[in-house]
Amino acid sequence: MNNKLTLTGALLAVLVIGIIVGRLMAPGAGSSTADSQPQEREVLYWVAPMDPDYRRDEPGKSPMGMDLVPVYADEAGSTDPAVVTIDPTVVNNLGVRTSTAELGPLARRVETVGYVGYDEDTLQHIHSRVEGWIETLAIKAAGDPVSTGQLLYQFFSPTLVNAQQEYLAALNSGNRSLVSASRERLESLGLGDAELRRLNAERTASRLVSAYAETDGYAAQLGVREGIFITPATEIMSIARLDQVWVIVEVFERQATWIQDGQQAEVELDYVPGQSWQGTVDYIYPELDPDTRTLRVRLRFDNSSQALRPNMFARVTIFGSETNPVVHVPREALIRGGSIDRVVVAMGDGQFRAQPVDVGIESGNRVEIRSGLDAGDLVVTSGQFLIDSESNIETALMRMDENAAADLPDRVQIGAVVRATDTAASKVTVQHDPVPEWSWPAMTMSFDVSNVAEIEGLGAGQSVEIVIEKYADGRHRITDILPAENVPEMEVDHADHDMEMDHTDHDMEMDQ
């Protein structure tokens, strides 16, 4: 029995060991080890540690003699100074929202403001044709309603009284010519048909002559009171209707070509939020205001409800014709600048770019983009000012660096003292004066010499004038060595405070 148990245990042990060995030897058993090894990172280029603008495609030395450092693909940011990379968490905290640039027609909408006024085509001004005195005034105040046939006023005029008596005398005479002439005179003096009918019926001259309204409306103006003496030049009152009104607006000069007679218009009033009235362009005035450089436009609106009152402030939209399909974005995406307009384009992966654009017409909350964007581009509509400011800072710093580099001369001439020469290597070691143009202090440096003949015959301690040129590869070479007149020779031994600088290897030794 014990032997059987021992044999069974041995078989189980062999089975377990076989399983473990099989798993270890299976394909991919070592993949975890391989995966744990770091993969080789892609190197984009090499840069100088002290000068990021100095780039090379392979390892080497910087102009200062320092080893170039690699820039890896997973560390390199965008080389475009207008591109800003922002962490997604920061983007979310900024509340950045985007919208798509669309391709389609835009209506040439003109949005402006104006004031409601009377329809002056229906405005009536009431005058008397003879002198007299107002005895009775039926309209007591401006704004009172007036209906057709309503008594407006009564006045006494000696001229009209005498004309009535002459007409009655002509009637009694039976002379038709005289009657006709007398009647025409009464009509020319402003006696109405109602007063003539009364005169024919009663055959009595009336002391007071009455004036009646010929239309419905409102007393827009009242210029008299009872007892006042009036002449034909006196405007007694004016009567206006409100079933139609005018709205006078002003549009910018550049929008003048967008407006034509008969175009649809819409008006909104602050005192009735959410309600609008539809009208049409009635007249375009021929002149621009010389002070404001705006063009006046008259709109006509139906006012059957009489909700539009004269002198009300109105927000007006005039609907012009549509443009051809153009690229347009929300108005809030546009960043207005003094010399250039721009938008912020979302490039994905937290990258944003400030993009200059050429702006066209504005229609409602959309703006035409003539150039700078394509349909389908994502533009930032919220938080773009913060992103744009960051981009502008980086661009400005880059521009300052470029300008500073551009201002540096490529050639300088300075005084120096020869320390050593190497004609075989075409090198010379000199202790030169400071170079303020390149921000170099006084130091001892080794330079390549363009012409080996320049260093033949030079001795240690000799004072010279050297010409140093900076080449495109970033290295500096002595292109000319001139004798220095009346320059005191310097001591050769400066071991205590000099740092040697070989401009092939760029070893530096600065004077203190």
Backbone hydrogen bonds, N-H to C=O, Kabsch-Sander energy under -0.5 kcal/mol:
donor,donor_aa,acceptor,acceptor_aa,energy
5,L,1,M,-1.9
6,T,2,N,-2.3
7,L,3,N,-2.4
8,T,4,K,-2.3
9,G,5,L,-2.4
10,A,6,T,-2.1
11,L,7,L,-2.1
12,L,8,T,-2.1
13,A,9,G,-2.2
14,V,10,A,-2.4
15,L,11,L,-2.2
16,V,12,L,-2.3
17,I,13,A,-2.3
18,G,14,V,-2.1
19,I,15,L,-2.1
20,I,16,V,-2.3
21,V,17,I,-2.5
22,G,18,G,-2.5
23,R,19,I,-2.2
24,L,20,I,-2.0
25,M,21,V,-2.0
26,A,22,G,-0.9
29,A,26,A,-2.0
31,S,28,G,-1.6
34,A,30,G,-1.9
35,D,31,S,-3.5
36,S,32,S,-1.6
37,Q,33,T,-0.7
37,Q,34,A,-0.8
44,L,42,E,-0.5
44,L,71,V,-3.0
45,Y,71,V,-1.1
46,W,56,R,-2.9
47,V,69,V,-2.6
48,A,51,D,-1.0
48,A,54,Y,-1.7
51,D,48,A,-0.7
54,Y,51,D,-1.7
55,R,53,D,-0.9
56,R,46,W,-2.5
62,S,66,M,-2.9
65,G,62,S,-2.5
68,L,60,G,-2.6
69,V,47,V,-2.8
71,V,45,Y,-2.7
72,Y,70,P,-0.5
73,A,42,E,-2.5
75,E,72,Y,-1.4
76,A,72,Y,-1.8
83,V,80,D,-1.8
84,V,352,F,-3.3
86,I,84,V,-0.5
86,I,350,G,-3.1
91,V,87,D,-2.5
92,N,88,P,-2.3
93,N,89,T,-2.2
94,L,90,V,-2.3
95,G,91,V,-0.6
95,G,92,N,-0.9
96,V,91,V,-1.8
97,R,382,S,-1.0
99,S,379,V,-2.5
101,A,377,D,-2.8
102,E,328,H,-2.4
104,G,102,E,-0.5
104,G,326,V,-2.5
108,R,321,S,-2.2
109,R,107,A,-2.4
110,V,318,I,-2.5
111,E,109,R,-0.6
112,T,110,V,-0.6
112,T,316,V,-2.6
114,G,314,A,-2.1
115,Y,248,I,-1.4
116,V,312,M,-2.2
117,G,246,W,-3.2
119,D,241,R,-0.7
119,D,244,Q,-0.7
120,E,118,Y,-1.1
122,T,119,D,-1.7
124,Q,239,I,-3.0
126,I,124,Q,-0.5
126,I,237,M,-3.6
127,H,125,H,-0.6
128,S,231,T,-0.5
128,S,234,T,-0.5
132,G,230,I,-1.8
133,W,156,F,-2.2
134,I,228,I,-2.5
135,E,133,W,-0.6
135,E,154,Q,-2.4
136,T,154,Q,-2.0
138,A,136,T,-0.5
138,A,152,L,-2.2
139,I,152,L,-1.1
140,K,138,A,-0.7
143,G,219,A,-3.4
144,D,141,A,-1.6
146,V,217,G,-3.2
149,G,213,A,-3.3
150,Q,147,S,-2.0
152,L,211,A,-3.2
153,Y,211,A,-1.1
154,Q,136,T,-2.8
155,F,209,V,-2.2
156,F,133,W,-2.5
157,S,155,F,-0.5
157,S,207,R,-0.6
161,V,157,S,-2.0
162,N,158,P,-2.3
163,A,159,T,-1.9
164,Q,160,L,-2.1
165,Q,161,V,-1.9
166,E,162,N,-2.1
167,Y,163,A,-1.9
168,L,164,Q,-2.3
169,A,165,Q,-2.3
170,A,166,E,-1.9
171,L,167,Y,-2.0
172,N,168,L,-2.2
173,S,169,A,-1.6
174,G,170,A,-1.1
175,N,170,A,-0.7
176,R,174,G,-0.8
179,V,175,N,-2.5
180,S,176,R,-2.8
181,A,177,S,-2.3
182,S,178,L,-2.3
183,R,179,V,-2.3
184,E,180,S,-2.1
185,R,181,A,-1.8
186,L,182,S,-1.9
187,E,183,R,-2.2
188,S,184,E,-2.4
189,L,185,R,-1.4
190,G,187,E,-1.4
191,L,186,L,-2.2
196,L,192,G,-1.8
197,R,193,D,-2.5
198,R,194,A,-2.1
199,L,195,E,-2.3
200,N,196,L,-2.5
201,A,197,R,-1.9
202,E,198,R,-3.2
203,R,199,L,-1.9
209,V,155,F,-2.7
211,A,153,Y,-2.4
213,A,150,Q,-2.8
217,G,146,V,-2.7
218,Y,240,A,-2.9
219,A,144,D,-2.3
220,A,218,Y,-1.4
220,A,238,S,-1.7
221,Q,238,S,-1.3
223,G,236,I,-2.7
224,V,236,I,-0.6
227,G,134,I,-3.7
228,I,225,R,-1.8
230,I,132,G,-2.8
234,T,231,T,-1.9
236,I,126,I,-2.1
236,I,234,T,-0.9
237,M,126,I,-1.0
238,S,221,Q,-2.0
239,I,124,Q,-2.9
240,A,218,Y,-2.7
245,V,301,F,-2.2
246,W,117,G,-2.4
247,V,299,L,-2.1
248,I,115,Y,-1.8
249,V,247,V,-0.6
249,V,297,V,-2.6
250,E,113,V,-0.9
251,V,295,L,-2.4
253,E,293,R,-0.9
255,Q,252,F,-1.4
256,A,253,E,-1.4
258,W,255,Q,-1.3
259,I,256,A,-1.2
262,G,281,V,-2.6
263,Q,260,Q,-1.6
265,A,279,G,-2.2
266,E,317,T,-2.4
267,V,277,W,-2.0
268,E,315,R,-2.3
269,L,275,Q,-0.6
270,D,313,F,-0.6
272,V,269,L,-0.8
275,Q,272,V,-1.6
277,W,267,V,-2.0
279,G,265,A,-2.5
280,T,300,R,-1.9
281,V,263,Q,-2.0
282,D,280,T,-0.6
282,D,298,R,-2.5
283,Y,298,R,-1.9
285,Y,283,Y,-0.5
285,Y,296,R,-1.9
289,D,294,T,-2.9
293,R,289,D,-2.2
295,L,251,V,-2.9
296,R,287,E,-0.7
297,V,249,V,-2.6
298,R,283,Y,-3.5
299,L,247,V,-2.2
300,R,280,T,-2.5
301,F,245,V,-2.3
302,D,278,Q,-0.7
303,N,243,D,-2.9
306,Q,303,N,-1.4
309,R,307,A,-0.7
311,N,116,V,-4.7
312,M,309,R,-1.7
314,A,114,G,-2.7
315,R,268,E,-2.6
316,V,112,T,-2.6
316,V,314,A,-0.5
317,T,266,E,-2.7
318,I,110,V,-2.7
319,F,264,Q,-2.4
319,F,317,T,-0.5
320,G,108,R,-1.0
320,G,318,I,-0.8
323,T,106,L,-2.6
326,V,104,G,-2.4
328,H,102,E,-2.7
329,V,367,V,-2.1
331,R,365,N,-2.9
333,A,330,P,-1.4
334,L,331,R,-1.4
335,I,342,R,-2.9
336,R,334,L,-0.6
341,D,357,V,-0.7
342,R,335,I,-1.9
343,V,355,Q,-2.4
345,V,343,V,-0.6
345,V,353,R,-3.2
346,A,378,L,-2.3
347,M,345,V,-0.6
347,M,351,Q,-2.7
348,G,351,Q,-0.7
351,Q,348,G,-1.6
352,F,84,V,-2.6
353,R,345,V,-2.3
354,A,82,A,-1.6
355,Q,343,V,-3.5
355,Q,353,R,-0.7
357,V,341,D,-2.4
358,D,371,S,-2.2
359,V,357,V,-0.6
360,G,368,E,-2.9
363,S,366,R,-2.7
366,R,363,S,-1.9
367,V,329,V,-2.7
368,E,361,I,-2.9
369,I,327,V,-3.3
370,R,358,D,-2.9
370,R,368,E,-0.6
371,S,358,D,-0.9
376,G,101,A,-3.1
377,D,374,D,-2.0
379,V,99,S,-3.1
379,V,377,D,-0.6
380,V,344,V,-2.9
381,T,97,R,-3.0
382,S,97,R,-1.2
387,I,383,G,-1.5
388,D,384,Q,-2.8
389,S,385,F,-2.1
390,E,386,L,-1.8
391,S,387,I,-2.3
392,N,388,D,-2.6
393,I,389,S,-2.0
394,E,390,E,-2.2
395,T,391,S,-2.6
396,A,392,N,-2.5
397,L,393,I,-2.5
398,M,394,E,-2.4
399,R,395,T,-2.6
400,M,396,A,-2.6
401,D,397,L,-2.3
402,E,398,M,-2.6
403,N,399,R,-2.8
404,A,400,M,-2.6
405,A,401,D,-2.6
406,A,402,E,-2.3
407,D,403,N,-1.7
408,L,404,A,-0.8
408,L,405,A,-0.6
412,V,468,I,-2.3
414,I,466,I,-2.1
416,A,464,V,-2.5
417,V,431,Q,-1.8
418,V,462,Q,-2.9
419,R,429,T,-3.5
420,A,429,T,-1.7
422,D,427,K,-2.8
426,S,422,D,-0.7
427,K,422,D,-2.5
428,V,447,F,-1.9
429,T,420,A,-3.2
430,V,428,V,-0.5
430,V,445,M,-2.6
431,Q,417,V,-2.7
432,H,430,V,-0.7
432,H,443,M,-2.1
433,D,415,G,-2.5
435,V,440,W,-2.1
438,W,435,V,-1.0
439,S,435,V,-0.6
439,S,436,P,-0.6
440,W,435,V,-2.5
443,M,432,H,-0.8
444,T,499,M,-0.8
444,T,509,E,-2.8
445,M,430,V,-2.7
445,M,443,M,-0.5
446,S,501,M,-5.9
447,F,428,V,-2.6
448,D,476,H,-0.7
449,V,426,S,-2.6
450,S,478,I,-2.4
452,V,450,S,-0.5
454,E,451,N,-2.0
455,I,452,V,-1.3
456,E,452,V,-0.6
458,L,455,I,-1.7
461,G,418,V,-3.6
462,Q,459,G,-1.8
464,V,416,A,-2.8
465,E,482,L,-3.4
466,I,414,I,-2.5
467,V,480,D,-2.6
468,I,412,V,-2.3
468,I,466,I,-0.6
469,E,477,R,-2.6
470,K,410,D,-2.8
471,Y,469,E,-0.5
471,Y,475,R,-2.7
474,G,471,Y,-2.0
477,R,469,E,-2.1
478,I,448,D,-2.7
479,T,467,V,-2.4
479,T,477,R,-0.7
480,D,467,V,-1.0
482,L,465,E,-3.7
484,A,463,S,-1.3
485,E,483,P,-0.5
494,H,492,V,-1.0
497,H,494,H,-1.1
498,D,494,H,-1.7
500,E,508,M,-0.5
501,M,444,T,-1.0
503,H,446,S,-6.6
503,H,501,M,-0.6
506,H,502,D,-5.7
509,E,444,T,-0.7
511,D,442,A,-4.4
